[in-house]
């Protein structure tokens, strides 16, 4: 494991007086991944982006710039539904960009909401999308509109810097409005960490806002990231028990609030080494739940975040991007050694983690009131797609009207939903009238309220199967099955992704669907309801048309054999339907055979 560090020391950013003469040569000698070379040669994330925007013959940019533009919060995509017809006519692909914003804690003002709405309807079709990482993203922005879109985002006092790429991405925070003081602490920490770990390059303003590059003086310098930034993406969340709505165990770095009897913050438990992505057929890649590492006082939390990230910067695998996330660093070096290095960099020894408990990782729908007298309404938004649904809820129009009169703020949740937050007594009736008029609280069953789906087809280039467009139809089938067994009101988490990168965190859902090919999915079962345990592969390559039939006998068994308060995932493990996954590498172990009765039903 130590063979990675010495070679990398030559290419990490060092002060200008001691920087190696030829970093590109050093990177080649170290056998680093191609993305490392791109970053070194990019001039702090500039590359050829400015020139590429001027090339009007194509809606795309170069392959290397396609990697760099991620650091600016964008992905180059194309409409895969249109590929066959355009290819037949010998036309270029229907290229467009997905743009993701950086909004720590997912909080925006009503004024910002209205600007984001206008951007969506002007440059990105008919919808805004609330993501699984508590921010917004736009789809379908063509290259010629990129600078106009970014200028509009800047006018809203927002940006897209570091929303993607090998950097710290959008920092998520608990939203529970009833815990006023705890939410304030979580949101405050998320903002501090986001600001502290933000890249310092001026490339974003230069390229997208025509900012001037400073000429002369000291050479530009990234004091935290260095010239090569991180080996891979890095994700941070802040959770407040009893809700694990941010899925703290699914991320590289997490902070869990430890509260006293008066719900006041005493400090933070720190988790490290979580992550969802893997590759089909490659057992050395796997999702992993984070480890509890230490407890820190509030004043030390940002220092801990910086230290954890810089250890990953220096110890992470820069040769193989598939094994470059922090979860693999923890597996190679061990939690004890990693913690020792974090403490050494801070110059302080920390306490052991404190007791806490989560009860679930879903949202609390409907109205809630905080002890400050303010009111908060959480709305279920199917797959986070804020648009007007024909014959259904008019989310885009309704929230636009509400933003025009709202005096509080809006909050996005980690489950792709929206909270109309901080409504004063005198405004609640007016908000309720608008919510009813636009059908924003039309009934959704328990399964839908605990569902998530990634975008997948047609825009995501990584998607192997449908997700967002498929999950609603599947849930209709499953709701019928659940109702037949008297389970229609049971809270069961279900998540779907079009590929194994896990953007909707399916591996910690009680029912997880991961795209394997057109209309085919791997089915994972047995995760914990509170997001603390991974599921296990139950059936491979299940046809979309067969999924309900596979799950129906399990619903029947659950209805007949569960104990009071037992959740679906826990029951499946206890009853022997699937084995318990105890760690990341254990994820692929196919231990714990199915019971004979279930084998007979499945014909295995």
Helices and strands as residue ranges (DSSP letters): H 3-8, H 23-30, H 34-41, H 49-52, H 63-68, G 69-72, E 74-78, G 80-82, H 83-88, E 95-100, G 104-106, E 107-109, H 110-123, E 128-130, E 136-141, G 143-145, H 146-155, E 172-173, H 180-196, H 203-209, E 236-240, G 248-250, E 253-259, E 265-272, E 291-296, G 298-300, H 301-315, G 321-323, H 326-333, H 335-346, E 366-369, E 375-379, G 382-384, E 385-386, H 395-405, E 409-412, E 418-423, H 425-437, H 446-449, E 451-453, H 468-484, E 494-497, G 506-508, E 511-517, E 520-525, E 536-543, G 544-546, H 547-561, H 568-574, G 585-588, H 596-602
